[in-house]
C-alpha cells in the first residue's frame, strides 16, 4: 500500500470520526500562582468543535483519492 492510499484512508477515517463525534475536548493544566512552597494550579477544560463541512469534505476527498488510485492501477 503506497503513501497516497494511506493518506486517503486516513482522511476517510478522520472525516467519519469528525462526523460521528462532532468534536473533542481536552484538559489543560496551568499554573495560576506560586507562593513559596505552595502552588496553585487550575485545570481548564477546552472543547474543539469540528464543523460538519470539514468532516464531510475530508471523507469526500479521501474517497476521491482512493477511487483515483484504484482507477490508475487498472
GIRA-V529274 format. One record per helix or strand. SS is the DSSP state (~ for helix, > for strand). FROM is the first residue (numbers start at 1). LEN is the number of residues. If there is no record, write none. Layout:
ss=SS from=FROM len=LEN
ss=SS from=FROM len=LEN
This chain:
ss=~ from=3 len=19
ss=> from=23 len=13
ss=> from=38 len=12
ss=~ from=52 len=22
